[in-house]
Amino acid sequence: MDMGRESRWEKDAMTVEIMFALLSAAFLAVAVVGLVLFPTLFWDVPSGVDRGLKVTAGVLALAAAVGQMVRVLWRHDRHRRDGR
């Protein structure tokens, strides 16, 4: 379908998918940060290790969020092309 001739329903569906991708990516990123930094709540770790865990948590959270967004939007595009 020509992108210039999308129906209102298709535009609304894409908006919903984008919002779902963003919210699920944010939730996943928070979960990854929480899992990586969880041990620091119970154990006193050296500042270097703490800094390293924070950097690792940030990198993993960013990768997980981007991956989730790409996965959701590709899935939506595939369903749209198949006519579902």
C-alpha positions, 0 to 999 in steps of 0.5 A: 500500500502506498504510504500516502494513502494510508487509512485513518485506522492504519495510522492509528494502529501504527501510533498504538504500536509505536506507543506499545514499543516505547512503553515495553522498551522502557519497562524492559530497560528498567527491569534490566537495570534492576536485575544488574544492580540488584546485588548492590542492594545486599552487598557492599561492593567497591566503588570501581565494581559499582561504577562498572555495574552501572555502566553495564546496566546502562549498556544492557538496558539500552540494547534491550530497549532498542531490540524490543522497539525494533522487534515490535515495529518489525512484527507490526510491519510484517503483519501489516504487509500480510494484511492481518 
